Amino acid sequence: MAASPAPFSLSASTVPARLRAAVAPAAAARGRQRRGRMVVRAKIREIFMPALSSTMTEGKIVSWTATEGDRVSKGDAVVVVESDKADMDVETFYDGIVAAVLVPAGESAPVGAPIALLAESEEEVSLAVAKAQELAKVGQPQQAPPPSADVAGTPPPPPPRPAEAPVVVPAPVVAGTKGIATPQAKKLAKQHRVDLAKVTVTGPFGRITPADVEAAAGIQPKPKVAPAAAAPPPPVAAPSVGAVPQAAVLPPVPGAIVVPFTTMQAAVSKNMVESLAVPAFRVGYPILTNKLDELYEKVKSKGVTMTVLLAKAAAMALAQHPVVNSSCKDGKSFTYNSNINIAVAVAIDGGLITPVLQDADKLDIYLLSQNWKDLVKKARAKQLQPNEYSSGTFTLSNLGMFGVDRFDAILPPGQGAIMAVGASKPTVVTDKDGFFSVKSKMQVNVTADHRIVYGADLAAFLQTFAKVIEDPDSLTL
């Protein structure tokens, strides 16, 4: 009788390692299913600090809407994060239990860092808490060993060698061992006949400094103004005048209070520093506003603000001069923006933000006014979405409402131009026939990126803008 064929099997010794690695998990899973039970791995997921804007590098936790022990579902808001522009709700991508909060409210974390741990079931909460404790230990800064320890850039010696720590004074020693003296300290020790083995070490990393040798010799330190008296100064330290302007070396003003930047203020500071790398130039233009003031008196009862009228006029002028609406971001090319989005600077508590009136050239002043009202409300509540503050192609800054007659605005990175509008004030003017009259006039200054916008381009744009302001009937069409 012929033997029945044996079931197909593979011996571990005859199967290549890569094939065994691929087959083993599937075979194990089938084996568990045949035994009638399924082993489920613990799932502990991390909630990361998201990037809420293209310029955001870290975020600050404003508040946790979900606390430890709360069960959350996919899509639930679990935390409110302050980015460099606004406060935004952050949702979870998984179902689970908030097992551990790693970053409490009021503290910051870099983008991509874990801020909380999410457990899939109640049985895994304890594992998540243990993992949170491990992460906390990893994040703690390690304390530096005492000065007498063996640390000077080399790893500590193995345990059998502690007896070699004492050093013979005349003999050279291995760098990093106890009692290593600086060259100047050795010179002074020889001069004053001081045994370096008996010197009390106070220098960093167990180094014997000249001051230690002088103290052992009973020499009182001489009062010196220069901080480099204890050691020979390096060659580059001689012209110390260059170090004075640095903020880090200036002493604090007595009685002053140091307040760290908020996330928004830090972002503004970063952008302002980046703007210094742009070759900008400025052009001013005086504009008569009598007819614009008359139009404003007619439409302000319908919710139209002077800022909206100026934004609409700028958008209409940009439509005729697209180069002023362009941008240069890499220093090698410039981009013609297909949309005219007017960003308007707004001062809010703790910073500055620029809500964007998108497609300002295509919307009438009444719809623009409603959009602007909504944007300002959201900006003051720090609830703007990224596309509502980062999509501007041209910026308008209006300080005329505060009585400022003229000022220059700093060019935002990534834009071609920014307009600074001053107050409209009565001014004596002459007409073409030489007759004097008093009319309202405002000063407009535009700062532009000279890599893409030239003087003639900006002058032509300002002429068009002035025509729209001085004959504003087209604003209501």
Secondary structure, 3 states (H helix, E strand, C coil): CCCCCCCCCCCCCCCCHHHHHHHHHHHHHHHHHHCCCCCCCCCEEEEECCCCCCCCCEEEEEEECCCCCCEECCCCEEEEEECCCCEEEEECCCCEEEEEECCCCCCEEECCCEEEEEECCHHHHHHHHHHHHHHHHHHCCCCCCCCCCCCCCCCCCCCCCHHHCCCCCCCCCCCCCCCCECHHHHHHHHHHCCCHHHCCCCCHHHCECHHHHHHHCCCCCCCCCCHHHHCCCCHHHCCHHHHCCCHHHCCCCCCCCCCCCCHHHHHHHHHHHHHCCCCEEEEEEEEECHHHHHHHHHHHHHCCCHHHHHHHHHHHHHHHCHHHHCECCCCCCCECCCCCCEEECEEECCEEECCEECCCCCCCHHHHHHHHHHHHHHHHCCCCCHHHCCCCCEEEEECHHHCCCCCCCCCCCCCCEEEEECCCEEEEEECCCCCEEEEEEEEEEEEEECCCCCHHHHHHHHHHHHHHHHCHHHHHC
